[in-house]
Amino acid sequence: MLKSIRQFPAALALCGMIPATAIGQSAPADIVVNMRGVDIAQVAEQISRLTGRTLILDPSVKGMVTVTSAEPLSPSGVWELFQSVLRANGFAAVRSGRAWRIVPQAAAVRDGGVPRQGAGGQELVTRMIRLSNVPSDDAARIARPLVATFGSVEPLKSPNAIVVTDYSDNVRRIEALVRSLDGGGGSSFAVIPLENGNALQVATALQGVMDENGAKVAGDARSNSVIVRGTPAAVADARRMVASMDKPGGATPVTRMFRLNYADAESVTEVLRGVLGGEETATNPVARSLSGSRFNTAIPMSDSGSLSSTTDAMAALTSGSSGSGSLSQGSTSISRTSSASGNTPAPQGFSTPDMTVQPAPELNAVVVRGTPKAVASIEPLIRDLDVRRPQVHIEAAIAEITGDEAEKLGVQLGLTAGALTNVEGGGTSFDTAGFSLGNILKTLGVTAGGALSTGLTANVAIGDDFSVLVNALGTSTNANLLSTPQVTVLDNEAAQIVVGQNVPFVTGSILTNSASATPYTTIERKDVGITLKVIPRINAGEVVRLDVSQEVSSISPTQLTTASDIITNRRQITTTVLADNSQTIVLGGLISDDRQHSEQRVPLLGDIPVVGELFKSRSEQQTKRVLFVFLKPTILRDRDDATALANAKYARLRKEEQALGEKGSLLINPPGPRLTVEIDGIY
């Protein structure tokens, strides 16, 4: 049955005929509403009957309303229409338990708005909208103009959300808009590296400006970067502001100290000076406050002569390197010498427009002060230079074999009566094993002792007027010399080993007028023995380049009476070679075969065959010498290699010590050859 509410009295009658419809049940759309100038309280009463809802009117809810529907409505449609009438007149229906309260819109914000499922578009609700990317302040600023005058939008910091109070349809519209903003171009972040500025200072200045946009700014001192989080627009603004502030000359200098584990502070400073083109003088206060000693490595001059220009150049390569060490025992020394005194100047740093670099030898560190960008640029280079350097164990073998053979035979005739008859007989006299027989007889006063020379001496008297004096001597000397100097040194560093004697040589003498006064004589001491100087450089492919100066010197056993001082023998090799790791290479050598023939004879008579031997004296002498110098480098890259080498050498030392206790006769059992079959066995 179609019902029409045209006038209030008639409406009351019609409404009484309509049964109450429970909420949630479907009802036919057969209600047509047509009310003009009806009190809102009476309208609420009729709506309560039609919809089955309990309505409670606030005392302040008063007024006349007009509402019409052109089409038939269901009870739920009538309720939606009634809520629209309330919304148009400044009122709102707020659910309170099972009833609905009709209150002014301003009070509805405080009294109601509990979200529920299936709420109609005209219901007043309060909803919290969580955000993932957009800051809550930005979302609230965008949503606030869209909320009704009585509604509200409040931002929350934790969680990142906004709380909206308004009619349900408007809340859904605001939520859809906020979700759209929060999903696509929401919050983002950026890490902005600085080249000149200080990250902490730039971040502090930027935060004061970006607070209005809801962005967060932080500075990372380690990477000298500024971190910005916010909307894309805020991040873009931050990039532009950082670029404007990150200008040269405005950054606060920073000071860093790089401690070195393996490299030398002064050597690293020299490399940085060459790369950066710095000036000689350090100007920053940190550098001036440091003090130290300049370490200069020098290889001392050796033995019986000055080095060649090549060897001098080798020594010059080591100037400026640091470290010192010496080991001396008697006449043997292994050294890398250095000088450090309190009067030497402090190590020099250098300065560039962006930074100052100063070495600290006491701490083996490099102190750098400058802009963050400049300091960060040299940090990787310092780390690359501070690496463990390999070592090279160098073994040299100096093998020299010499042999001297000499024979003398002389016959002398005496024809004068009684010339050679005073002594008749013969004897042998040798001075190799001690005093010769001739010297002993002369000491005892035997006149004939003066006639005994070295070897066989015999006098045969034939009658009173003829004597034959025969002298014969044969000598043989063999020498087998083998020396194996060894030294371990860092890659690209100079090393020297000296094994020998420090011999004084007269350099000058001053005589006085008094015969009783001792002349004043000046001397110079020089090393005589074995000297090995070497600079190894490890190349690719386990190949070692060696700048070598090898010298063997000795005092000559034969001294000339015409010489003003001691005569020394000297054998020196100065060269540059390439040798593979643990492989032996020959540096050089000498093979000589010297022969000397001397003869004295009587002219004509000495040329007669057979008989002429009685009228001549001959001597033959032959000297052979074979000398070679070998070198074997072994690369020691880590601790295990160095330990294995030390253990092997110590084991050999103990073996040699045990061999000293094995006694034997060198005359009965002479030693055999000293050189082994394999060349590596000589080391």
C-alpha positions in Angstrom: 0.0 0.0 0.0 1.5 3.4 -1.0 1.7 5.8 1.8 2.1 9.5 1.5 3.0 12.0 4.2 1.6 15.2 3.0 0.4 17.0 6.1 1.5 16.2 9.6 -1.9 15.1 11.0 -2.6 12.8 8.1 1.0 11.5 8.4 0.4 10.5 12.0 -2.6 8.5 11.0 -0.8 6.8 8.1 2.3 6.1 10.2 0.2 4.3 12.8 -0.9 1.8 10.2 2.6 0.9 9.2 4.3 -1.9 11.3 7.7 -1.2 12.7 10.5 -2.6 10.5 13.5 -4.0 12.3 16.8 -2.6 11.3 18.6 -4.7 8.9 15.4 -6.3 7.4 14.5 -5.5 3.8 11.3 -3.6 3.3 9.4 -2.6 0.2 10.1 0.9 -1.2 6.6 2.2 -0.7 7.1 5.3 1.4 6.8 8.8 -0.1 7.9 11.6 2.1 6.5 15.1 1.6 6.9 17.4 4.6 6.9 21.2 4.5 7.5 23.4 7.5 7.3 20.6 10.1 9.0 20.9 13.4 12.1 18.7 13.5 11.0 17.0 16.7 7.8 15.8 15.0 9.8 14.6 12.0 12.2 12.7 14.3 9.2 11.0 15.9 7.8 9.9 12.5 11.2 8.7 11.4 11.6 6.7 14.5 8.3 4.9 13.8 9.2 4.2 10.2 12.7 2.9 10.8 12.3 1.3 14.1 15.2 3.3 15.6 15.2 5.0 19.0 16.0 8.7 18.6 17.0 11.0 21.5 16.9 14.7 20.6 19.3 17.1 22.3 17.4 20.1 23.8 19.3 22.4 21.5 17.9 20.6 18.4 15.1 22.9 17.3 13.7 24.2 14.0 11.4 23.7 11.1 12.4 21.5 8.2 11.2 20.7 4.8 11.9 17.5 3.0 10.3 15.7 0.0 11.0 12.5 -1.9 9.9 12.2 -5.5 10.2 8.4 -5.5 9.1 5.8 -3.0 11.7 4.9 -0.3 12.4 2.0 1.9 12.9 2.5 5.7 16.7 2.5 5.2 16.2 5.1 2.5 14.1 7.2 4.8 16.8 7.0 7.5 19.4 8.2 4.9 17.1 11.0 3.9 16.6 12.0 7.6 20.4 12.1 8.1 20.8 14.4 5.1 18.1 16.7 6.6 20.0 16.8 9.9 23.3 17.5 8.1 21.7 20.3 6.1 20.4 21.9 9.3 23.6 21.6 11.3 22.7 18.5 13.3 24.0 15.0 13.3 22.9 11.6 14.5 25.4 9.9 16.8 24.9 6.3 17.9 24.9 5.8 21.6 24.5 2.1 22.4 21.1 0.9 20.9 19.8 4.5 20.5 20.7 7.4 18.3 21.3 10.9 19.7 20.4 13.9 17.6 23.0 16.6 18.6 24.5 19.7 17.0 27.4 19.0 14.7 29.9 20.7 16.9 29.0 18.4 19.8 29.0 15.4 17.5 32.8 15.7 17.1 33.2 15.2 20.8 30.4 12.8 21.6 30.5 10.2 18.8 32.0 8.9 15.7 32.9 5.3 16.5 33.9 3.5 13.3 31.8 0.5 12.4 31.2 -1.8 9.5 28.6 -0.8 7.0 28.3 2.8 8.2 26.2 5.0 6.0 27.6 8.0 4.2 25.7 10.4 6.4 27.0 9.0 9.7 29.6 11.0 11.7 32.7 8.8 12.2 36.3 9.1 13.5 38.9 7.1 11.8 42.8 6.8 12.1 44.5 6.5 8.7 48.0 5.0 9.0 50.7 6.3 6.6 53.8 4.6 5.2 55.7 7.2 3.3 54.1 10.7 3.6 54.8 12.5 6.9 51.6 12.9 9.0 52.0 16.7 9.1 52.0 16.8 5.3 48.9 14.6 5.1 47.0 16.6 7.7 47.8 19.8 5.9 46.4 18.4 2.7 43.3 16.9 4.3 42.3 19.8 6.5 40.6 21.9 3.8 38.5 18.9 2.8 37.0 18.4 6.3 33.7 20.0 7.3 33.9 23.1 9.5 32.9 21.1 12.6 35.2 18.1 11.7 38.9 17.7 12.6 42.2 16.3 11.3 45.0 15.6 13.8 48.5 14.3 12.8 50.3 11.6 14.9 54.0 11.2 15.0 54.1 7.7 16.4 52.6 5.9 14.7 52.8 8.0 11.5 49.0 8.5 11.0 46.2 11.1 10.9 42.9 11.0 12.8 39.9 12.3 10.8 36.4 13.1 12.2 33.7 13.8 9.7 30.8 12.3 7.9 31.5 8.8 6.7 31.4 9.5 3.0 33.8 12.5 3.4 36.2 10.4 5.6 36.3 7.7 2.9 37.0 10.4 0.3 39.9 11.8 2.4 41.2 8.4 3.1 41.3 7.5 -0.7 43.2 10.8 -1.4 45.7 10.2 1.4 46.3 6.6 0.3 47.0 7.8 -3.2 49.6 10.3 -1.9 51.1 7.8 0.5 51.5 5.0 -2.1 53.1 6.7 -5.2 55.2 9.7 -4.5 55.6 9.3 -0.8 58.5 9.6 1.4 62.0 8.9 0.1 65.6 9.4 1.2 68.9 10.5 -0.3 72.5 10.3 0.8 74.3 13.5 -0.4 78.1 13.3 -0.3 80.0 16.5 0.4 83.2 17.5 -1.4 84.2 20.6 0.6 81.7 21.2 3.5 81.5 19.5 6.9 78.6 17.0 7.0 77.7 17.7 10.6 77.6 21.5 10.2 75.7 21.3 6.9 73.1 18.9 8.4 72.5 21.2 11.4 71.9 24.2 9.1 69.7 22.2 6.8 67.6 20.7 9.6 66.5 24.1 10.7 65.2 24.9 7.2 63.6 21.5 6.4 61.6 21.2 9.7 58.8 23.0 8.0 58.5 20.4 5.3 58.6 17.5 7.8 61.9 16.2 6.4 64.6 14.7 8.6 68.2 15.5 8.2 71.3 13.8 9.7 75.1 14.1 9.1 77.6 11.2 8.8 81.1 12.4 9.7 82.8 9.1 8.6 81.7 9.4 4.9 81.2 13.2 5.1 77.7 12.9 3.8 74.2 14.4 4.6 71.3 12.0 4.8 67.8 13.4 4.0 64.4 11.7 4.4 61.1 13.2 3.3 58.9 13.8 0.4 60.5 13.9 -3.1 60.0 17.6 -3.2 61.7 18.0 0.2 64.6 15.8 -0.9 65.0 17.8 -4.1 65.0 21.1 -2.1 67.6 19.6 0.2 69.9 18.6 -2.7 69.8 22.2 -4.1 70.5 23.7 -0.7 73.4 21.3 0.0 74.9 22.0 -3.5 74.8 25.8 -2.6 76.5 25.3 0.7 79.1 22.8 -0.5 81.6 25.3 -1.9 85.4 25.3 -1.7 87.0 27.3 1.0 84.1 27.2 3.4 84.7 23.7 4.9 86.1 23.3 8.4 89.5 21.5 8.2 89.7 18.1 9.8 92.8 16.4 11.2 93.5 12.7 10.7 96.4 10.5 11.8 97.1 7.4 9.7 99.1 4.8 11.7 101.2 2.6 9.5 101.7 -1.1 10.0 104.4 -1.9 7.6 105.5 1.2 5.6 107.8 4.0 6.8 106.1 7.3 7.6 108.8 9.4 5.9 108.8 7.3 2.8 105.1 7.5 2.5 105.3 11.3 3.0 107.8 11.5 0.2 105.5 9.6 -2.2 102.6 11.9 -1.3 104.8 14.9 -1.9 105.6 13.7 -5.3 102.0 12.9 -6.2 100.4 16.0 -4.8 103.3 18.4 -5.7 103.5 19.8 -2.2 105.9 22.5 -0.9 108.8 21.6 1.4 107.5 23.4 4.5 104.6 22.2 6.7 102.6 25.2 8.0 99.9 23.7 10.1 100.3 23.8 14.0 99.9 20.0 14.2 102.9 19.5 12.0 105.0 22.1 13.8 104.3 20.5 17.1 105.7 17.2 16.0 109.4 16.6 16.5 111.7 13.7 15.5 114.9 12.7 13.9 115.8 12.3 10.3 116.8 8.8 9.5 119.1 8.4 6.5 120.3 5.0 5.4 123.9 4.9 4.1 126.1 2.0 3.1 129.7 2.5 4.5 132.6 2.5 2.1 134.4 -0.8 2.0 137.8 -2.4 2.2 140.7 -1.6 0.1 139.3 0.8 -2.4 136.4 3.1 -3.3 133.3 1.9 -5.0 132.6 2.4 -8.7 130.0 4.9 -9.8 127.5 2.1 -10.2 127.9 1.1 -6.6 127.7 4.7 -5.5 124.5 5.0 -7.3 123.2 1.9 -5.5 124.0 3.5 -2.1 122.3 6.7 -3.2 119.1 4.8 -3.9 118.7 4.2 -0.2 119.0 7.8 1.0 115.8 8.9 2.7 114.7 5.4 3.7 114.3 4.7 7.4 115.2 2.1 9.9 118.6 1.1 11.2 120.2 -2.0 12.4 123.7 -3.4 12.9 125.1 -6.7 14.0 128.9 -7.0 14.6 131.1 -9.7 16.0 134.8 -9.4 15.7 135.6 -8.6 12.0 132.2 -9.6 10.7 129.3 -7.1 10.2 126.0 -7.0 8.6 124.6 -3.5 8.5 122.1 -1.0 7.4 123.4 2.1 9.0 121.5 5.1 10.0 122.3 8.3 11.9 120.0 10.0 14.3 121.0 12.7 16.7 119.3 15.3 18.7 120.7 18.0 16.5 119.3 16.7 13.2 116.3 18.7 11.9 112.8 17.4 12.3 111.3 15.4 9.4 109.9 17.7 6.9 106.3 17.6 5.7 104.7 19.5 2.9 101.6 21.7 2.2 99.2 22.1 -0.6 96.3 24.6 -0.9 93.9 21.9 0.4 96.0 20.1 3.1 99.2 19.7 5.0 101.0 16.4 5.5 103.5 15.7 8.2 105.3 12.4 9.1 105.5 11.3 12.8 108.5 8.9 12.9 108.1 8.2 16.6 104.7 6.7 16.0 105.3 5.6 12.5 102.3 7.6 11.4 101.3 10.3 8.9 99.3 13.3 10.2 97.1 15.0 7.6 95.1 18.2 8.1 92.9 19.6 5.4 89.4 19.7 3.9 87.4 16.5 4.3 87.5 15.9 0.5 91.3 16.2 0.3 91.8 14.0 3.3 89.5 11.4 1.9 91.2 11.4 -1.4 94.6 10.4 -0.1 93.3 7.8 2.4 93.1 4.9 -0.2 96.6 5.8 -1.4 98.1 5.6 2.1 96.4 2.2 2.7 97.8 0.9 -0.6 101.3 2.0 0.3 101.1 0.4 3.8 101.5 -3.2 2.8 103.8 -5.9 4.0 106.9 -6.0 1.8 108.5 -9.3 0.9 112.1 -10.1 1.8 114.9 -11.6 -0.2 117.5 -14.0 1.2 120.6 -13.7 -1.0 123.3 -16.4 -0.9 126.6 -15.8 -2.7 129.2 -18.5 -3.4 132.8 -17.5 -4.1 134.8 -20.5 -5.2 138.6 -20.1 -6.0 141.0 -22.9 -6.8 144.7 -22.1 -7.3 147.7 -24.3 -7.9 151.5 -23.4 -8.1 154.1 -25.8 -9.4 157.9 -24.9 -9.5 161.1 -26.9 -10.1 164.7 -25.8 -10.0 167.9 -27.6 -11.1 171.3 -26.1 -11.2 174.9 -27.5 -11.6 178.0 -25.5 -10.8 181.6 -26.5 -11.6 184.7 -25.6 -9.7 188.1 -26.0 -11.5 190.4 -23.9 -9.3 192.6 -25.9 -6.9 191.0 -26.1 -3.5 188.0 -23.9 -4.4 185.3 -26.4 -3.5 187.2 -28.9 -1.4 186.5 -27.4 2.0 183.1 -29.1 2.2 182.3 -32.3 0.6 178.9 -34.1 0.9 175.2 -33.1 0.6 172.0 -32.5 2.5 168.3 -31.4 2.1 166.9 -28.4 3.8 163.1 -27.4 3.8 161.3 -24.7 5.6 157.7 -25.7 5.1 157.3 -27.6 8.3 159.5 -25.4 10.5 163.1 -24.2 10.7 165.2 -25.3 7.8 168.4 -27.4 8.3 170.6 -24.7 6.9 169.3 -22.2 9.5 169.8 -24.6 12.3 173.4 -25.4 11.3 174.2 -21.7 11.0 172.7 -21.1 14.5 174.9 -23.9 15.9 178.0 -22.4 14.3 178.6 -25.0 11.6 180.2 -23.2 8.6 178.8 -25.7 6.1 175.2 -24.7 7.1 175.5 -21.6 5.1 175.9 -23.6 1.9 172.6 -25.5 2.3 169.8 -23.9 0.4 166.2 -25.0 0.1 165.9 -28.4 -1.4 168.8 -30.8 -2.2 172.3 -29.4 -2.1 175.3 -31.7 -2.8 179.0 -31.1 -3.4 181.1 -33.8 -5.1 184.9 -33.3 -5.1 186.9 -34.9 -7.9 190.5 -34.7 -6.9 191.9 -31.5 -5.5 191.2 -29.3 -8.4 187.6 -30.2 -9.5 184.2 -30.1 -7.8 180.6 -30.3 -8.8 177.9 -28.4 -6.8 174.3 -29.6 -7.5 171.1 -27.8 -6.3 167.6 -29.2 -6.9 164.2 -28.0 -5.6 160.6 -28.8 -6.5 157.6 -26.9 -4.9 153.9 -27.5 -5.1 151.1 -25.3 -3.6 147.4 -26.0 -4.0 144.6 -23.8 -2.6 140.9 -24.4 -2.5 139.0 -21.3 -1.2 135.2 -21.4 -0.8 133.2 -18.6 0.8 129.4 -18.3 1.0 128.3 -14.9 2.4 124.5 -14.6 2.9 122.3 -11.7 3.8 118.5 -11.1 4.1 117.0 -7.8 3.1 113.7 -6.1 2.4 112.6 -5.8 -1.2 114.1 -2.6 -2.8 116.3 -1.9 0.2 120.1 -1.9 0.3 122.1 -4.5 2.4 125.7 -5.1 3.0 127.7 -7.9 4.7 131.5 -7.6 5.4 133.5 -10.6 6.6 137.3 -9.8 7.0 139.8 -7.8 8.8 140.2 -4.1 9.4 143.8 -3.4 8.3 145.7 -0.2 8.9 147.4 1.4 5.9 150.0 4.2 6.2 148.8 7.4 4.6 151.5 9.8 5.7 154.5 10.2 7.9 156.2 13.3 9.5 159.9 13.1 10.4 161.5 15.2 13.1 165.0 16.7 13.5 165.7 14.6 16.5 166.9 11.0 15.8 165.5 9.7 19.1 161.9 10.9 18.4 159.4 8.6 16.9 158.1 9.8 13.5 154.5 10.8 13.4 152.6 8.5 11.1 148.9 8.7 10.0 147.0 5.6 9.0 143.7 4.7 7.4 141.8 1.5 8.3 140.1 -0.4 5.5 138.2 -3.7 5.4 140.1 -6.5 3.8 138.1 -9.7 3.3 134.7 -10.5 1.7 132.2 -7.7 1.0 128.7 -8.2 -0.5 126.5 -5.2 -1.3 123.1 -5.8 -3.0 119.8 -4.1 -3.7 117.1 -6.6 -4.7 113.9 -5.7 -6.6 111.2 -8.3 -7.0 109.6 -8.1 -10.5 106.7 -10.0 -12.0 107.0 -13.7 -12.5 109.1 -14.3 -9.4 112.1 -12.7 -11.0 114.5 -10.7 -8.9 116.6 -7.9 -10.2 119.9 -7.6 -8.3 122.2 -4.6 -8.2 125.3 -6.3 -6.9 128.7 -5.2 -5.8 130.8 -8.3 -4.8 134.4 -7.9 -3.6 137.1 -10.3 -2.3 140.3 -8.8 -1.0 143.3 -10.3 0.9 146.8 -9.4 2.0 149.3 -10.8 -0.5 151.6 -13.4 1.0 154.5 -12.0 -1.0 155.5 -8.4 -0.1 157.9 -6.4 -2.2 160.7 -4.6 -0.6 160.2 -1.8 -2.9 156.6 -1.3 -1.8 155.9 1.4 0.7 153.2 -0.5 2.5 151.2 -3.7 2.5 150.2 -5.3 -0.8 146.6 -6.5 -1.1 144.9 -8.7 -3.7 141.5 -7.5 -4.8 138.7 -9.2 -6.9 135.5 -7.2 -7.5 132.4 -7.6 -9.5 129.8 -4.7 -9.9 126.9 -5.7 -12.1 123.1 -5.8 -12.4 121.5 -9.2 -13.2 118.1 -10.9 -13.3 117.6 -14.2 -11.4 114.6 -16.4 -10.9 113.4 -17.2 -7.4 115.6 -19.9 -5.7 117.7 -20.3 -8.9 121.5 -19.8 -9.0 123.1 -17.4 -11.5 126.8 -16.9 -12.1 128.0 -13.3 -11.7 131.4 -13.7 -13.3 134.8 -15.4 -12.9 138.4 -15.7 -13.9 140.4 -18.6 -15.3 144.2 -18.0 -15.6 147.2 -20.2 -16.4 150.5 -18.5 -15.9 153.8 -20.2 -16.8 157.4 -18.9 -16.2 160.7 -20.3 -17.4 164.1 -19.1 -16.2 167.5 -20.4 -17.4 171.1 -19.5 -16.8 173.9 -21.1 -18.8 177.4 -20.8 -20.1 177.5 -19.7 -23.7 178.3 -22.4 -26.2 179.0 -25.0 -23.6 175.5 -24.9 -22.3 174.2 -25.6 -25.9 176.1 -28.9 -26.2 173.6 -31.9 -26.0 173.7 -33.9 -22.7 177.0 -32.4 -21.6 175.5 -28.9 -21.7 173.4 -29.7 -18.7 176.5 -29.4 -16.6 176.9 -25.8 -17.7 173.3 -24.4 -17.1 170.8 -23.8 -14.3 167.0 -23.9 -15.0 163.7 -23.2 -13.2 160.1 -23.8 -14.2 157.1 -22.2 -12.6 153.3 -22.7 -13.4 150.4 -21.0 -11.6 146.7 -21.9 -12.3 143.8 -20.0 -10.9 140.0 -20.6 -11.3 137.6 -18.1 -9.7 133.8 -18.0 -10.1 131.1 -16.0 -8.1 127.5 -17.4 -7.9 124.4 -15.8 -6.5 121.1 -17.3 -5.4 118.1 -15.1 -4.3 115.2 -16.6 -2.4 112.0 -14.6 -2.0 110.5 -14.7 1.6 106.9 -13.5 1.2 105.5 -14.3 4.6 106.4 -15.4 8.1 106.4 -19.1 7.3 109.0 -18.7 4.6 111.3 -16.8 6.9 110.8 -19.3 9.7 111.6 -22.3 7.5 114.8 -20.6 6.2 116.0 -19.8 9.7 115.4 -23.4 10.9 117.3 -24.8 7.9 120.3 -22.5 8.5 120.3 -23.3 12.3 120.3 -27.0 11.5 123.3 -26.6 9.3 125.1 -24.6 12.0 124.6 -27.4 14.5 125.9 -30.0 11.9 129.0 -27.9 11.4 129.5 -27.7 15.2 129.3 -31.5 15.6 131.8 -31.9 12.7 134.4 -29.9 14.6 134.6 -32.7 17.2 135.6 -35.3 14.6 139.4 -35.3 14.8 141.7 -36.8 12.1 145.0 -36.4 10.4 145.0 -34.2 7.4 148.4 -35.7 6.3 147.1 -39.3 6.4 143.6 -38.6 5.2 143.7 -35.4 3.2 140.3 -33.8 2.5 138.6 -34.5 -0.8 137.0 -32.0 -3.2 134.9 -29.3 -1.6 132.5 -28.6 -4.4 129.4 -30.7 -4.6 127.9 -32.3 -7.6 124.9 -29.9 -7.6 125.5 -26.2 -7.4 122.8 -25.6 -4.7 124.8 -27.8 -2.4 127.6 -25.3 -1.9 125.3 -22.9 0.0 
